[in-house]
Amino acid sequence: MSDLSKAHAKTRPPSSAKRWIHCPHSAHISAMYPHEESDSSLKGDMWHRHMEDTIRFGFVPPSADLDVTEAMEDLLAYANKRIAEKSEVPRILVEVRLDIPITGEFGTCDILLVWDDEIEVLDHKSGYVAVEVVRNDQMLTYLLGAIALYGTRPKYRLSIHQPNFDHADGTLRHYDASEHDVLMFESQVQLSIKNENQVVAGPHCKESYCPHRGACEAFRQYTLDDLTLGWNTSEYRAMTDANLAGALDAAEELAGYRNALRTEAMRRIMGLDRQIVGYKVVKGRRSRAIAKPRELIDSVSGTMGFEWAAKMFAGLEWAANDLHGVLTGNVGHLTDELIKCLGTPKHIEDVIKEYAKTHRLPRGGWKQVYDNVVGAYIRETANGLALEKAIDGRPAHKRGSEFGTIQAPQVHKADKTINLL
């Protein structure tokens, strides 16, 4: 990813358009907070680097892992499909800086396709929180910059690629924006700039991760009607010491309330065959453990080769030659102490995925290798039952795990159905 793509607009970046359009004053107050890197942002940077290389060079970088490779292959296939739809070859721009004249600032668009009769803004999202494409404020801001640079077109398309969220409309979602959409959005931006001292709290505060939420009186008043609107992990940074103490007391009480709600939902779903919209009961978090490490190592060595067996030892890459010698029997023998250095089941799964990619196995082929080579030596169990969201973009082994497990309660009498959403 180029250094240019890491730059950030001063007060009205397109990525925060949902916030500063609805709360004009946040454009200035949020600029006071530093832009800090996190694990999520670093992961997003990595995905975007692979996305940039894939579109720019026409193939997925060999350094990408299997999940990234499959996602980028889908994105590249879509881009090629769009290019082939018309006789005219579009102008293809990747990680392109677009000046936004109406705000006086700029934004970096992931992918921009420009034809004589159409402009498409394509944004890649690597997160696990659903991003809606219909009249998306961020993408409409990019579109204003593209129109300013290339002129108006009869057709405009907004597209989102989000491989890590299992959305009902798929990982690639589209919205054909009308001229009316563009004009209305432009009016919203102008109105926000005109009323730059106005503070407005609403769903955009949480959805756009406004850093000032914990110190914003308007947001505090807004959340009094619904506690779920106020909670996010960034609030604590701006809290006063007194507010933090009060929040700790409230959290203790709310924890018990949450557990009671979840127990009641479990009781109704399991015991009364009720439906709590948006929730379901599933097996608890999957637990995996290596049951027969020596047999596993022998199986990998005999099937995949000693080189791949050595990769199963996490953190010992520096001793790859010595490991190879031990596994082949040329240097010493496989001791119990060395076996303890064998990677976790998740690490072993990642090695299998790497093997599948290296040997160009068909999509999903790694699962067959996993089952045939190491599956018999890894024990899998599920701990009890758990309540989870019915639609959840997180990996399957993490869904519902933060809630722990709950025993099915006894049923005594029917109650009125509630909606926990």
Secondary structure, DSSP 8 states (H G I E B T S, - for coil): --TGGG---SS--GGGHHHHHHSTTHHHHGGGS-----HHHHHHHHHHHHHHHHHHHSS--TTS-HHHHHHHHHHHHHHHHHHHTSSS--EEEEEEEEEETTTTEEEEEEEEEE-SSEEEEEEE--SSS----TT-HHHHHHHHHHHHHH---SEEEEEEE-TTS--TT-SEEEEEE-HHHHHHHHHHHHHHHHTTT----SHHHHHTT-TTGGG-HHHHHHHTT-GGGT--TTGGGG--HHHHHHHHHHHHHHHHHHHHHHHHHHHHHHHS----TTEEEEE--EEEEES-HHHHHHHHHHHT-HHHHHHTSTT-GGGHHHHHHHHHTSSS---HHHHTT---HHHHHHHHHHHHHHTT--TTHHHHHHHHHTGGGEEEEE-SEEEEESS--S-GGGTTGGG---------S--------
